[in-house]
Amino acid sequence: MAWAAKHNPKARLTIRVGSGKKTYLSHSRDVATNAHMTLTYGIKMVASKSDPNYICNWLTSREVHERKYYDGQINLLNVLAHTMAHEFGHFVQVILGRRYDGSVHNQEFYVILDRIHASGEGDKIRDALHRNCLLHGIDLSKFSASREGLNLLSGKLANGEKPLGMREIYRHQQLWFRDPKMHAVGPVRVKEKRRTKIIVETVAEPKRRWEAYPAGFTTTQP
């Protein structure tokens, strides 16, 4: 806050807990005259990130994984600590005048976020959060993501397989639907490749066709 006061002496930050999932920074459009901002942490956001099956669905988890914050390790401690760094990054972004209409998670924001972690501030946030939670008997580092969630975060399918892409598809190739609801269809053959989708037709009669993304198919019979 001392740093923010140097850039804008009117800067104020209030932190509150919201009843929903949304976690966000709210501020006036003209921070030059009114720089009192409010950072809201949604209590349901914390609950969602505590769930091994949902933690990887969040942008903050993808940032930890892709940008290798905290060595890219996905657990509740790292993701919540990064959530705090992420939201404070928006506060800095506004103070510096780098948050624009329709452009929030822009390149300038990620420069700020990278600096927060590179400077060691991200580690300080995590250490403080960890200590305070341990005082209440809660070890956030014990809450980890499910294997299925980590697979999806890495661009794989939930079962760990690499999804089919257009490069792996060729005409007359035999495939099967991944969706269990479509298993009764049996094998299908590729009739046509389009820009991002393929046209498949049943092997068995009567012939039926579908247009779908390659990732929805497998080369092995379910």
N, C-alpha and C positions, 0 to 999 in steps of 0.2 A: 504494500500500500504506500510505503514511503516513496518507492520508485514512481508509482502512478501519480502521487501528489506533485512530483517535480514536473511531470508533463502536463498535468491538469490539476491545479490546487483545489478544484471543486469536486474531484473524484471521490465518490463514496460507494462502498459495496456492502449491501445487506444480504445475508444468507438465510434462506428459509427452507423448510421441508414442505413439499407439496403432497397432496393426497393421491395423485395419479402417477402415471409412468413418465410424464414429460419432465426432462431436466433441461433447463434453458436459462439464458441471461436476458433480462428485459431492461430496456433503457429508453430514454427519450430520443427523438430523432435529432435533436440539437444538443449534443453533449457539451458543446462549448459553453452553453448557459446553464444546463442542468445535467450534471454528470453523476447523479445518484442512480446507481444500478442495483438490480436485485437478481441474485442467483438462486434459482429454485431447484432443489433436488427432489425428484419424485420418489416417494417411498416404495411405489410399485416397481420402479426401475431397479431398486436394490433387491427386491424380492425376485424379479425376473433374472437378474444376473447371478442370483444365488442358486438358480436351477441349472444343473449340469447340461440339460438339453436346450436351454435358451441363451446361455451366456455368450455363445459364439455368434448369435444373431445380431449383436449390437455393433454399431460403427466403432465404438471405443475398443472393442475386442479385436476387430479387424485392424485397427491402427496399431495396437500392441503387437499383433502377429506380423503384420506386413512391414512396419517400421522398426521392428525389433526393440521396442521399448521394454525394459526389464527382461532383456534377452529373449523377448518374444513369448514368454511363458504365460499361458492363460490360466489364471485362477482368480478367485474373487478379490483377493488383496490387490493384485496387480491391476485388475480392470477397474476397481473402484478408485484406486489411487490415480490411475490415468484419467478416469472420469473427472476427478477434481482438477487435474492439470489441464485437461481439455477445456473445461468450462472457464477456468481462470485465463486460459489462452484467449478465449473470446473477449474477456474483460480487457486484456492487453490490446487485442485487436481493435476494439472500439476506441480505447484511449489514443491509439496511434492513428486512428482514422482510416483503418484498412478493412473495415467491414462495410460492404456496399449492398444495396438492394439487389436481391437475387444472387448474391455472391458472398456466402458465409464461409463455407469450407473451401476457401480458395488457396492458391499457392502461398500467398502472404501469411495466411493463418498457419499453414504447416511449417513455415519458416519459424514462426513464433513457438509453435509446439515443439519442434525439434530443439530449439534453443533452451526451452524449459527443461527438457530431459538432459541435454548435453551439459548444461550448467550444474547438474546435480540437484536441482530443485525438485525434480520428479522423485528422486530417491528420498529426499527429506520428507516429502508428502507421504510417501509409502511408509517410511519408518514411523512417522508420527501417528498415522492411522493404525498401523500394526500395534504399537505400544498401547494406544488408548483402547483398542478393542480387546487386547489381552487382559487389561484391567477388569473387563467385564466377562472374562472367561470365554471370549470368542477368538478363535484363530482363523482369520479369513483365508489364510494360505491353504487351509485344508479343503476348501471348496473349489473343486476343479471341474473342468469341462468334460463332457462325455466323449468317448472315442468317436462316436458318430458326428458330434459337433465339430471336433478337431479335424476330422476328415473333410467335412464340408468347407471349413475355413481354409483348408489347404487346396481347395479346388477339386477335390475328389468327390465321389459319391459317398453316401453315408456308410456303406459297407467297405469303403477303402479303395474301391476300384476307380480307375481313371475313366471318366465319361467319354463316350464316343464323340468325335468331332467330324467335321466335314471331310477332313483329310483321310480318315479311316474308312470312309464310305465309298463304295463303288457300285455300279449298276449290276443288278441281278444278285447282289449279295443277300444271303439269308440272315434274317434277324428275328428277334423276339421282343415283344413289349416288356419293359421293366415293371410297369404298373400291374400289380396282382389282379386288378379288376379286368385287365385285358389278356390275361394268360390263356383264357379259353379260346381266343382267336387263333392261337397256334402260331406257326412260323409265317413270316411275311417276306417278300422280296422287294428290293429297291428297284423301283421303276424309273425314277427320275431324281436328279439332284438339282435343287434350286439354290438361291443365294445363301440362305442360312437354314433351310429346311429340306426334307426329303419327302418324296411320294412313295409310299409302300403299298403293296397289294398282297392279299392273302394267297398262300400257296394252295389251300383247299378251296373247293367250290362251295357256295357261290362266291365269286370274286368280289372283294370289298377293298376300298382304298382309303388311306388316311394321309394327311399332310402333317408332319410333326418335326420336332428338332431331333437330331441324332442322339442327343443325351438321353432321350426317352427309350432307347433300345439297347439290347445287349446281343453279343454274338454267340452267347451260350444259352442253351435252353434252360429256363428257370426250373 
